[in-house]
Amino acid sequence: MEDLTYEKHSLRYVLPKKYIPDFEVTTKSGRKFFIEVKGYLRPEDRTKMVAVKFNNPDADIRLLFAKNQPISKGSKTTYMDWARKHGYQAAVGKIPREWLK
C-alpha cells in the first residue's frame, strides 16, 4: 500500500509583482534613490518592503513615515525600529537634509 501523509511538506512559490516607489530623487551630485512615504505601515506593506529589499539589494530605497508609532496595537516595535531591523534608512515627518546632499 502507498504511504499517504497529509500536509507534511511545504513548497515555496513566488508571484511576480512590481513595486513602484512613491518618489525618485536625484541629488545635485547625481546620486539616485527612492522614497516610499507611509502614513500607516500595514502588515502587507511590511511584507512587500522586505520582499522588495530581498529582490533588489542594490536599490537605495528610503522610508518616510508620518509618525513613529508602534507597528501594531500593543507592540513595542515602532516604524523606525522596523525600518532599521530590515536595513532601511528612514525618517519621520520630513526628508532629512543629509539625504539630499
N, C-alpha and C positions, 0 to 999 in steps of 0.2 A: 504494500500500500504506500502511496505517496505521503511525504511529510508535509503537512499544511500548518503554517503559522500565520497568525493574524497580526498585522502592523508591527512586524519585528524590525524592519529596515526602513530607513528614510533615504530618499533620493533628492538631491538638490536640483533646482531649476532656476533659471533667470529669465525674467521677462524683459524684452528690450524696451527701454524707456528713454526719454530725452529730457534733460534738465535745462531750463532756460533761466539764467541768473537775472535778478532784477536790474542790475546796472553793470556796465563795463567801464572801468576807469583807466585812462591813460595819463600818467603823471608827466610833468614837464621834462623829466629825464627819459621818458619813453617807456617806462615800466608799465605793464598792464596787469590789472587784477579785477576780480569781480566782487560785487557786494550783493548779498542777499539780506533783505530787510524783513524783520519778523516782529509783529506785534504779539503774536501768540505762537509759541513753538509746539505745535501739536505732535503727538506721538508719530503720526505718519510722516511729518516733516523731519523729525529726528532720524527715522529710518532712512528716508530718502537722502538726507545730507551725509549720513555715514556711507551709504552706497555710492554717492557721487564722489566722495573723497577717496574711497577704495578704488574706484574705476578710473579716477583722474588724479593720481597722486601728485602730478606736477602742476596742476591748476592752482592758482592763488585765489582762493575764494575766502571772503571775509564776511562775518555776520554782524549785522547792526540790529540791536534789539531796542524796542521802545522802552522796556523796563527790564531790570534784572530781578525777575521773580522766580519762585520755585517752578520746576518743570511740571509738577502736578501737586494737587492738594495734599498737604501733609509731608511732602518731600523736602529734604534739607538741601538737595541739589538745585542750584539756581541755573538760569540760562547760561551765564558766564562760566560756571563750573562745568556744565555740559560741553560748552564750546572748547574749553581748554582740554578737557579729557579726550576729545576727539580730534585735537590738533588744529582747531580753527582759531585764527585771530578774530577777536570780537570786540565790540564796543557797545555802549549803551547811550542812546539819546542822539548823538551826532557823530559824524565821521571825524576821527582824530586827525589833527593837522599832520602828524608824522606819517600817516598813510599816504598823504598827497605829495610828499617830497620825492 
